[in-house]
């Protein structure tokens, strides 16, 4: 089959999807993919999926500096690329550079908010999850981040759900005024949620209240 892939590259040389399929097939057979990825990078030096795969390979083989160079080059070529942000920050955490990873998320969140980028809710949720996993999560900072994002993106029900889940995890089985008020805010006329979304959130509150008061 490898010969078939090589023959197909004659006409698919500039198709990233085909290169990645070749890489995945080779990985599934336990074959080395370095030469394939190097050739793919030569053909398509700006394709993020190829650069990210090469960075993961360099890290796996102990070449952390080379992996970092690839992540940084991608962020320079495509500023604001979300997958690059997620994978680069995870890489820095694995390297023991938690402060650098946090700095990356802070900058991304601030930039997306200032430009009202549609990816802001996703960045907020992912960053909040990252902070929540710290040994001593900065609770007030996470709350402020949610509140600031909701000011501009209150129409995203996923953002409300993430905020609510964060508070519920903190409170445990005992209901708190903060959680009650948060649920109440989702039902106000001033929110830009749809009626169906408000209904779903109301059901979420009912399920939470039943569990909170019966545990």
C-alpha positions in Angstrom: 0.0 0.0 0.0 2.9 2.4 0.7 3.8 2.1 -3.0 0.3 3.1 -3.9 0.5 6.2 -1.7 3.8 7.1 -3.3 2.3 6.8 -6.8 -0.7 8.9 -5.8 1.6 11.6 -4.6 2.4 12.4 -8.2 -1.0 14.0 -8.6 -1.8 14.7 -4.9 1.5 16.3 -4.0 -0.1 19.6 -2.9 -3.0 18.1 -1.0 -2.5 18.2 2.8 -5.3 15.8 3.4 -3.6 13.1 1.3 -0.3 13.6 3.1 -2.0 13.3 6.5 -3.8 10.2 5.4 -0.4 8.7 4.4 1.0 9.7 7.8 -1.9 8.1 9.7 -1.7 4.9 7.7 2.1 4.6 8.3 1.6 5.3 12.1 -1.1 2.5 12.2 1.5 0.1 10.8 4.2 1.2 13.2 6.3 2.8 10.5 8.4 5.9 10.8 6.7 9.0 9.6 9.5 11.5 9.8 10.5 11.4 6.1 6.9 11.6 5.1 6.3 14.7 7.3 9.5 16.3 6.1 8.4 15.9 2.5 4.9 17.2 3.3 6.5 20.3 5.0 8.6 20.8 1.9 5.5 20.7 -0.3 3.2 22.6 2.0 5.3 24.7 4.5 2.3 26.7 5.7 -0.2 24.0 6.4 -0.9 24.0 10.1 -1.9 20.3 10.4 1.4 19.3 9.0 3.4 21.6 11.2 1.6 20.5 14.3 2.1 16.9 13.5 5.8 17.5 13.0 6.0 19.3 16.3 4.4 16.4 18.1 6.9 14.0 16.4 9.9 16.2 17.5 8.7 16.3 21.1 8.1 12.5 21.1 11.6 12.0 20.0 13.0 14.3 22.6 13.7 17.3 20.4 11.8 19.9 22.5 13.6 22.9 21.1 12.8 21.9 17.5 9.1 21.3 18.5 9.0 24.8 20.1 10.4 26.3 17.0 7.7 24.7 14.9 4.9 25.9 17.2 6.3 29.5 17.2 6.7 29.5 13.5 3.1 28.5 13.0 1.9 31.1 15.4 3.9 33.7 13.4 2.5 32.5 10.1 -1.1 32.2 11.3 -1.7 34.5 14.3 -4.8 33.5 16.2 -4.8 29.9 15.1 -6.8 28.2 17.9 -5.5 24.7 17.5 -1.9 26.0 17.5 -2.7 27.8 20.7 -4.2 24.8 22.4 -1.4 22.4 21.4 1.4 24.8 22.0 0.2 25.7 25.5 -0.2 21.9 26.3 3.3 21.4 25.0 4.7 24.1 27.4 2.8 22.5 30.3 4.3 19.2 29.5 7.7 20.9 29.5 7.1 22.2 33.0 6.5 25.8 31.8 3.1 26.4 33.3 3.7 30.1 33.6 4.4 30.4 29.8 1.3 28.3 29.1 -0.8 30.6 31.2 0.7 33.7 29.6 -0.3 32.3 26.1 -3.9 31.9 27.2 -4.0 35.4 28.9 -2.8 37.0 25.7 -5.1 35.0 23.5 -8.1 35.9 25.7 -7.3 39.6 25.9 -6.7 39.8 22.1 -9.9 37.9 21.2 -12.0 40.1 23.6 -10.5 43.3 22.3 -11.4 42.3 18.7 -14.7 40.6 19.6 -13.4 37.5 17.8 -16.1 34.8 17.5 -13.6 32.3 19.0 -13.6 34.2 22.3 -16.2 31.9 24.0 -14.2 28.8 23.1 -11.0 30.4 24.3 -12.7 31.5 27.6 -14.1 28.0 28.3 -10.8 26.2 27.5 -8.7 28.7 29.5 -11.1 28.4 32.4 -10.8 24.6 32.3 -7.0 25.0 32.3 -7.1 27.2 35.3 -9.6 25.0 37.1 -7.2 22.1 37.0 -4.4 24.0 38.9 -3.7 22.9 42.5 -5.0 26.3 43.7 -7.3 27.6 41.0 -7.8 31.4 40.9 -11.5 31.3 41.4 -12.1 35.1 41.4 -10.1 35.4 38.2 -12.0 32.7 36.5 -15.3 34.3 37.5 -14.2 37.6 36.2 -13.1 36.1 32.9 -16.6 34.5 32.4 -18.3 37.7 33.4 -16.3 39.8 31.0 -16.8 37.4 28.1 -20.6 37.2 28.8 -20.8 41.0 28.4 -20.0 40.6 24.7 -21.0 37.0 24.0 -24.1 36.4 26.2 -25.9 34.8 23.3 -23.7 31.7 23.6 -25.5 29.1 25.7 -22.3 27.0 25.9 -20.6 29.8 27.7 -23.4 30.0 30.3 -23.3 26.2 30.8 -19.6 26.2 31.3 -19.8 29.0 33.9 -22.6 27.1 35.7 -20.7 23.8 35.7 -17.6 25.6 37.1 -19.7 27.0 40.0 -21.4 23.7 40.6 -18.1 21.9 40.8 -17.0 24.4 43.4 -20.1 24.3 45.5 -20.5 20.6 45.7 -23.8 19.2 46.9 -24.8 22.5 48.7 -26.6 25.1 46.7 -25.2 28.6 46.9 -26.7 32.0 46.3 -24.1 32.6 43.5 -25.3 29.5 41.6 -29.0 30.5 42.1 -28.3 34.0 40.9 -26.5 32.7 37.9 -29.3 30.5 36.9 -31.7 33.4 37.4 -29.8 35.6 35.1 -30.1 33.1 32.3 -33.9 33.5 32.4 -34.0 37.3 32.4 -35.5 39.2 29.4 -32.2 41.1 29.0 -30.3 38.0 28.0 -30.0 37.2 24.3 -30.6 33.5 24.7 -33.4 31.9 22.8 -36.5 30.6 24.5 -35.5 27.0 23.8 -32.1 27.6 25.4 -33.7 29.2 28.4 -35.9 26.2 28.7 -33.0 23.8 28.6 -31.2 25.9 31.3 -34.3 25.8 33.5 -34.3 22.0 33.2 -30.6 22.1 34.1 -31.4 24.1 37.2 -34.2 21.7 38.2 -31.8 18.7 37.9 -29.2 20.5 39.9 -31.6 21.6 42.7 -33.0 18.1 43.1 -29.5 16.6 43.5 -28.3 19.4 45.7 -31.1 19.1 48.2 -31.4 15.3 48.2 -27.7 14.3 48.6 
